[in-house]
C-alpha cells in the first residue's frame, strides 16, 4: 500500500538546518509512495534552503524505488517569482519534478536578481566558468562588494572542487544572491551536492 509523506516548509525559509522540516525517511520509501513538499506558506527563501531542497530532491530521484514527488508552490507571488528568476523552476523541470503553476505570469523586471542563478556543475571547467561569471558580476554590477571578490572566488572554487574530487557525486549546484540591508550589502553563496558527506569522505582518506 502506497504511503504519502507530506512535509511543510517554514514561513521564513532561510537556513539549511530548516530543511529538517522536509526530511524524508529515504530508506523506508517504496514503489508508489508519494512525497509532498508543501511550500504554500513560505513567504521568504534564501540560497541555503533552495540549494538544500535541490540536493534533497536529487536524493529522492536517485533512489532505486519509483516514488512520486509533488511540490506545492508558494502562495506568495513574490516568492514564486523569485524561484522562477533564480532558475529553480527551470532546474526542477530538467529534473522532471515540477512545472510552473498555470496562470502564473513572470514579470519581465524584478527587484531581486541573482548574482549567479542556480547552476549545475560537474567538471573543473564548469567551476571555472561559474567563477569567471561571478568575477564579471563583481566588476559590473557589484562594485560596492569588490572587497569580497577574492574571498568569494576562493571559497566557491574550493567548495566546488571538493564536490568533484571527494563527494563521489554527479556534481553539485551553486546559487549566489545579493541582499541590500540597512547595514550594507551582503552576498550569500550556497553550494550543495548529493554526495557521500564529509564523514564518509574522511573515512575513505584514513
N, C-alpha and C positions, 0 to 999 in steps of 0.2 A: 504494500500500500504506500502510495506517494505521500511524502511529508512536505509541508510548507514551512520554510524558515523565514519569518518576517522580521526585518531589522530596521530600526528607525534612526536616522541621523539627527544629531543635536541641532538646535536652532542656530547657535553660533558655532560653526564647524571649522575650526582653525588649527587645531593641534593634532599631530599624528596619534597621540595617545587616545584621542576621542574615537579613533577607529575601532576601539573595543566595542562601541555601540553597534558596529556592523559585523562583529566577529561571528564566524560560522564554523561549526564542528566539521571541518573538511573530511576527516577520516570517517565520519558517520554518514556522509551523503551516499545515496543510492540512485540507481537509474530512475528517472521520472520525478525525483524530488524537485521542488521549486524553491529558489532563493529570491526573496524580495527585498530590495534596498529601497526604503521609503525616505525620500529626500523632500517630501512635500512641505515640511515645517522649516526647512533650512532657509535662513534669510541672510547668511553671510558665510563665505568659504574662502580659505586661503590655500596656497600651494601644498603644504604638507598633507592636508586632508585629501586634496584632489589626487595627488600622486599616489598616496596610500590606497585610495579606492581603486585606482587602476591596477596596482600591484595585487590587491586582494581579488579583483575580478579576473586577472590573468591566472592566478592560482586556481580559481574556480574552473576556468576554461581548459586548464591543463589536466584536470582530474581524469582518471581512467573511466569514470562513470559519466553518463549523459544526464545532466540535470539542467533545468531551465533557470535562466537569470532574468529577473524583471527589475527595472529601475523606475520608481515613481518620481517624476520630475518635481523640482521645487515649484511651489505655487507663486513664490515671489518672482516677478518678471525680471527684475534686475539680476537676480542670481542666475536665472536661466539664460539671460542674455550673456552674462559673464562666462558661463560654461560653454556657450557657443563661441564666444570671442577667443577663448584660450584653446580652442580646438578639442575640448573634452568630448563633445558630441561627435565630432568627426572621428576621433580616435576610437570611441566605442563602436561607431558604425563599422570601422575597419575590422574590429574585433568581433563583429556580428552580434553586438549586445544591446544596442539602443537606437532609437530613431527620434528625431525632433518631434514633439507633440504636434498634432495637426492644428493649424490655425495660428501657430506662433510665428510672429514676424520679427526677424532680427534687424535692429536698426542699423543704418549704414554708418552712423557715428556713435561712439560710446566713450564715456569719460574714462573708463578703465581699459587700458590697452596693455597686453602683456609685453614684458621686455623680451622674453622668449616664450612663445606659446608651447603647449605640450608637444614635445618632440621625442621620438623614439630613436635610440642609438644602439648599434650592435658592434661597431668596429671603432678602432682608434681614429680612423679617418673621419668618421661621422662625429666623434667627440671634438676633433679639431675644427670641423665646420661649424658646430654649435658654439664653440668657444670664440671663434672668429666673428660670428654673428653677434654675440654678446659684446665683444670688443667694439664692433662698429656702432652698436646702440649707445654705448658709453660715450663715444666721440660725437654723436649726432643728437641724441635725444636725452641723455642722462648726464649732461655736462656738470650738473651740481653734485654728481656722485662719482666723479672721476677718481677720487682717492680710493674708491672701492674696486676699481678696475683690476688691479694686480691681485689683491687677495681673492676676489671672486673668481678670477681666471684660474688661479692655483687650486682653490678649494674644489671648484666644479671639475677641473681636469683630474684631480686626484681621486675624487669620489667615483667619477665615471670610469676611470682606469681600473679601480678596484672591482667595479661591476663586471668588467670584461675579463679580468685576469683571475679573480678569486671567487666570484659568486656562483660559478657553474650555472649561469642563467643564459637566456637568449637575449641579453642586453637589458637596457633599462629605459626609464622615462625621466625627462627633466622639464621643469616649469619655473620661470623666473618672473616675478611681479614686483613693480614699484608701488609704494604707498606714500602719499604726501600727508604726513602728520604735522600737527602744530609745532612739534619739537624739531621737525625737519624731515627730509625724505628718507625712506627706508627701502632697501632692496631685499627681497626674500627669494631664495633659490631652494627648490626641493628636487632631490634626486632619489629615485627608488628603483628596485628591481625585484624580480620574482626568483631570487636565488636561494642558496642553502643557508644563508645567515652568517653572521660573524663567528658565532661559536663553532659551527661545523667547519667553517673555513680554517679557523685556527687549529682545530684538531687534525686537519689534513696536513698542515705545515709541521706540527710537532711530531 
